[in-house]
Amino acid sequence: MKQISRYVAGRAATGLLTLFLVSVLVFLAIHFVPGGYEQAVMSPMASDQARQNLIDKYSLDAPLPLQFWDWFRHALVGDFGQSLGDETPVRSLMANWIPVTAELAALATLFVMFIGLPLALLAGMARSRLARGLSRLGGALAMSTPDFVLGSLLVYLFSTYALGLSVGGYVPFADDPGANLKSMALPVFTLGIFGLAVVIRTGRDAVAAVLSSPHITAATARGESTSHIVRHHILRNAGIPLVTVLTTYMGYLLGGAVVVESLFSLPGLGQAVLTNVGQRNYPVVQGVVLVSAAAFIFLNLVADFLYGIIDPRVAKDRTS
């Protein structure tokens, strides 16, 4: 356990450094837009006095390192400034957006895990050439279909033929659990189908590799039952590549949410980024990007901890 703790602590330090570098890049990208920050956020018709007021308000005439430190120290406590439109605190806006994206990501992950993992196990243990071929074909089709193509097709089908599921809008779970699940069904399927295909392919190959190993042959020769072999040999040895895939999929969720939330009119972080980039509402964009990066780094830390639990040799090798 000590080795696992050291391993995770090292990865946490790397994660914090990564988050700091992301914050630097985001800050510089915003402040080096063509024409300068004040020109980017103001109308070309704004008066010189209005521009000077903006410079004074955000201390844009201060040295860049001081500007960054002032922004970063506030961001560390969740203060990302105010929206340029109505001066609403960015923290308040994100408090409305984060639950939507979090629910979408959580449901998509559950969809991938509870459907993908059993199918991966079955595909890996399948003896039939037809079954293996169908799993490969289905995976290839799912992985090669972009989210916006699948989502657009679903929107067209369900809006044209009134098949009973919502194709736009969001109903909070607290208001109506049934309507909430109906509004999330198509977005979850659209966002989850790629991850489902990747998990099935990775799990199938990992299970097949474990089944062909000598210790499985020995276990079979000893008369161990199939269920015992699955629990004590296959799941443990195939677990690490699956954890890796699921963690990578978490990062994909953050990017895929931009497309899916826009297609299905979900008021989450993804749609907020698109809207506020178009409006040059940079305090909002900075806050959303930083929070998304922090979420991705945290998920990687969780994955690193799971590596150590599944196979302590991983932690031992990386701390030695």
N, C-alpha and C positions, 0 to 999 in steps of 0.2 A: 504493500500500500504506500510505503514511503517513496518507492521509485515512481509510482503513478503520480503522487502529489508533486514530486520534483519535475516530472515530465510536463504535467499540466501547468505548473507555475512558469516553467520556461516558455511554453506556448502562449501563456497569458501575457508575458512580457513582450513577446514578439507581436501579439495582437494589439497591444497598446501602442507600440511603436508604429505599426501599420496604420492604426486609426489616426495617429498624429500626422503621419505623412499624407493620408487622404485629406485631412482637414487643411493642410498646407496647400495641396494641389487644388482643392475646391476654392479656397480663398483666392489664390493667385489667378485661377481661371476666370473668376468673376471680376477681379480688379484689373485684368489685362484685356478685357473686351475692347474691340476697336472704338477709339474715341474717348475711352475712360469710363469709369463707373458712373459718374454723374450724367454723362451724355447718354449712356445706355438706359438709365432709368427715368430720364426726363424727356418731355416732348421737345422736338427741335425748335418749337416756337417759344419755349420758356425764356423768361427774361434773365439777364445777368444776375439780378438780385436773387431770383429764385434758385439759380444754380449755386450762388454763394451761400444761401441759406441751407441748401442740401449739404454742401461741403462742410459747413460749420456743425450741422446736426450730427453727421457721421464722422467728423474729424478726418475728412479725406485729405486734408493738407498735412496731416501728421506723417512721420516716416512709416513706411509699409510694415516693418516689424512690429512697431507699436500698435498699428491698426490691427494686425493679426492677433497679437497677444490680447488686446482688448476684446476682440470677437471670440477668441478661443476660450478665454477664462469664463466668459458668460455662457458659452455653448456647453461647457463642462457641467454646468448646473441647470441645463435645459433652457437657458434664455437665448433664443436664436434671433432676437430682435422683433421687429414689427413688419407686417405685410405692407408693401408700398402702396397698395390700393386704398385700404380703409384703416390702416395702422392698427389692425387687430394683431395681438401677439401671435407669433408663429407657433408658439407652444400650444396655444388654445386651438388653433386650426388643426395641428397635427393630432391633438387629442380626439378630434372627430374622425380623422382619416385613418389613423393607425388601427383601430378595432376592425375596420372593414377589410383592410389588407391582411391583418393577422388572421381573421376568420377565413378569408379566401385561401391563404397559405396553409393554415392548419387543416382545413377540409381537404385540400388538394393532396397534402402529405398523407393524411389518413386514407384517402382513396388509393394512392399509390401503394402504401404499405399493406393494407388489408386485402387488396386485390392482387397487387404485383408480387408480393412475397410467396403466397401459396402457388400462384401460377408459375413462378420461377422454379420453385421446388418440383412441381409436377413436370415442367418442361425439361429440367435437368435429369430427372429420373426416368423420363419416357424412353421406351425401347423402340417404339414405332417410328420409322423413318418419316411417315406422313405427319405425325404429330410434331416432330422436330422441324420439318419443313414448314408447316403452317405457323409455328411460333416464330420462325425466322421471317417469314413473309409478313405476318401481322406486325412484327416489331419494326421491320424496315419501312412499312407504309406509315406507321404512327410517327416514327422519328423523322421522316422526310416531309411531313405535312406541317407547314408553319402554323403557328397559333392563329394568326389573323385569317388564314384561309379556312381552317376548321371552324373558328368562331363565326366568321361571316356566313358560312354554309349553315351552321346551326341557327343563327339568327333568321336567315331566310326561311328555312324549313319550318321553324316553330312559329314564326310570325305569319307565314302564308297559310299554313294548314291548321293553326290553332291547336297544337298538340298538348296543351295543358301546362306548359312550363313558361315562366316569365323570361322574356328576352331583353329586358332592360329595367333599370331601377333597382333600388335596394330597400329592403324592409328589415329594420333591426330585429334581432332575435327576441329581445325583451318585449317588443310590441306585438309580434305575432310569430311564434316559432315555426308554424307551418308555412306561412308566406315567406319567411326568411329562407328556409331550406329550398323552397321552389325558386326563389330569386337567385340562389347560389348554385343550383344544380348544373346549369349549362356552363357558367364560368369555371366551376371546379372541374368539370369534365374536360373543357378546353385546355385549361392550364395543366391538368394532371395527365393527359394522355401521353405526352412526351416522356415524362418521368416514369410512367407505367411501362412503356416500351423499354426504356433503358434499364430499369430494375429487372424486368423479366430476362433481358438478354444477358446482363451481368450475372444475375443469380443462376441462370441456366448454365452458363459456362463455368461458374465457380462450383456448382453442384456436380457437374459432369467431371470436372477435374478431381474433386474429392473422391468421387465414386471410383475413379480409375487408379487411385493411390493404393499402395501395398497394405496399409493398415486397415483399409475397408475390406480388402480381400481376406485379411486375417480375421477381422471381426466376424465376417460372414462365415468363415470356416469354423469359428468357435461356436457358431449357432446363435449369435445375437439376433434379436428380432429386428425387423425393419424399423419399427418405431424407435427402438433404442439407438440404432445406428443414426437415424435422422437427428434425434435430440442431442446425442453426445459426440457425434463426429461431424456430420454434414453441416448442421446449423452453426456450430462453433467455428469451423474452418472456413466456411463460406461467408461468415459474418463481416469480416473486415472489408472486403471489396464492396459489400452491400452498404455498409455504413459510409464508406467513401462516396459511393454513388448518391446516396440520400443527402449527404451534406452538400455535394456539388449541386444537387437538384434544388436545395434551399436557395443557393445563389441564383439559380435559373429562375426561381419563383419571383425574386425581386425584380428581375428584368421583364419576365413574362407578364407580371401584373400590370405593367404600363399598357401593353396591348389589350389584354383581356378586360381590364377595368374600363378602358375607353370603349371597347366594342359593346359591353353590356351596361354601360353607364353606372358603374359602381363608384361611389365617392371615396376612393381610397388614395393611398400615397402615389400609386402609379398615374392615375388620372390627374392628380394634383401637380405632379412634375410636368406633365405635358402642358397643362393649362398655364402654369406659372412661368415656364420657359418661354412660351409664346408671348406672355405679357411682360417679360423681363422683370418678373418679381423675384429678384435674386435672393433676398433674405429667406424666402420660403424654399427656394431651390437648394440653397446651402444647408438649411436645416434638414430637409428631407434626405438629401444625399448623405449627410453625416449620420443620421439615425439609421439609414439603410445599411451603411458600411458597418456601423456598430453591431447591428443585428446579424449581419453575415459573419463578422469576426466571432461573435458570441456562439453562433451555431457551429463554427469550426472548433471552438474550444470544447463544446459538448461532444463533438465527434472524436476529438483527441482523447477525452476522458473515456469514451466508450471503447476506443481502441485498446486502452490499457486494461479495461475490465474484461473485454473479450479475449485478449491475448496479452498477458503481462510482459511477454518477450518484447513487444513493441516499445513499451516504456523503458525496459532495461537497455535495449539496443540504443535508444536515442538519448539516454542520460549517461551512458558509459563513455 
